[in-house]
Amino acid sequence: GAVVSQHPSWVICKSGTSVKIECRSLDFQATTMFWYRQFPKQSLMLMATSNEGSKATYEQGVEKDKFLINHASLTLSTLTVTSAHPEDSSFYICSARALAGEINEQFFGPGTRLTVL
Amino acid sequence: GQNIDQPTEMTATEGAIVQINCTYQTSGFNGLFWYQQHAGEAPTFLSYNVLDGLEEKGRFSSFLSRSKGYSYLLLKELQMKDSASYLCACMDSNYQLIWGAGTKLIIKP
C-alpha cells in the first residue's frame, strides 16, 4: 500500500518556539493532504485540509495564523506550529489522498508527538 | 448535522468474536471506513464499504446498510494484539472523512 512519512516522530520544545512537521507521500502523488490532532483518549480532530498549490482550508476553531500549512508539491505538506504553548502538546497526524485513488482511501503518516514545556 | 456513533468501550475474550457497531448521519455518502489505532500510533486502514453487504478480509469483516445508516466491524478468533481502538469514519459528499470517537476494545485472556 501507499506510504506516508512524517518527520519528526516526536519533538520537545520550549514554550514560544515554532515547530515544523513534515508530511511526505513516498510512492504516490497526493493532491490533498489532511492534518489531524489527537488528544489522549480522544478521536481524531481534523485541523485543516490542504490541496497542492492552494491555501489550506481550516476547520472551525483552528487558528490559521498559529497553524501554518504549506502544500508546495504533490508529495510534501508541512505544518508549522508557531509560538507553541503547553496546550498545543498533542499527537499530530497527517494523511494523504492519492491523485487517482480507487477507493478514495486516506493513507496516514505515523504521527508526530509534540510536547511543549 | 453530521454524526457518527459507536460504543466507547467493549470487552471480549481471547479467541471469541466481537461486533463493533457504528451508526451514521452524514451529508452525502461516499463510503464507510474502519481503522484500527493502537495507543500512541496513527490509524491503520482495515476496511472500506460503499455498497450494502458484507466484506470479509481474513479474521475481520465489515458490513454496511446504507438505508439504515449502519455498519459493523466483526472480529473473529480474537487475539491479544487486537486490543486497540477501532474508528468508524464516513466519507461525505465533499470526500471529507467524518470520524467517530472510536471504540476501545479490551481483550482479556
Interface residues (C-beta under 8 A of the other chain):
Chain A: G1 F34 Q42 S43 L44 L46 T49 F91 I93 R97 I103 N104 E105 Q106 F107 F108 G109 P110 G111 R113
Chain B: N30 G31 F33 Y35 G40 E41 A42 P43 T44 F45 Y48 V50 L87 M91 Y95 Q96 L97 W99 G100 A101 G102
